[in-house]
Amino acid sequence: MLKACRYTNNFSIALKFLESYKISINPSVDKKILIQYGWLLYSWYKFENKLSDNDNIELIEDFYEEENKNYIDNNFAYESNSEVEQKIKEILQI
C-alpha cells in the first residue's frame, strides 16, 4: 500500500493508512515497512521541492578569490519545518 501511494503521490493517504492500522514507525517495526516508509518520505520530499522556487541560488563569480575568502551569505540560512522534513528527521534517528 505504501508503495502504491508513493508511485501515485498520495502521501497523505499513506499516512492515513499507517494510522488506521495503528502502525507506528519505530525500531521494532518490520524492516519491509520501514524501507517502504523511507522511500515514501524520499518521494514526498522530492515532490515537494520540485514544486518550490528554492532553486534560485545566486552564484558569486570568482568566489575563491582572495577578497571573498571570508564571505558568509547570511541570506542562505535554510530552515524549514515542513511535515515531510520533520518525518525524515524522525526516521533518521531509527
Secondary structure, DSSP 8 states (H G I E B T S, - for coil): -HHHHHHTT-HHHHHHHHHHTT---STTS-HHHHHHHHHHHHHHHHHHHHSSSTT-----TTTTSGGGTT---GGG------HHHHHHHHHHT-
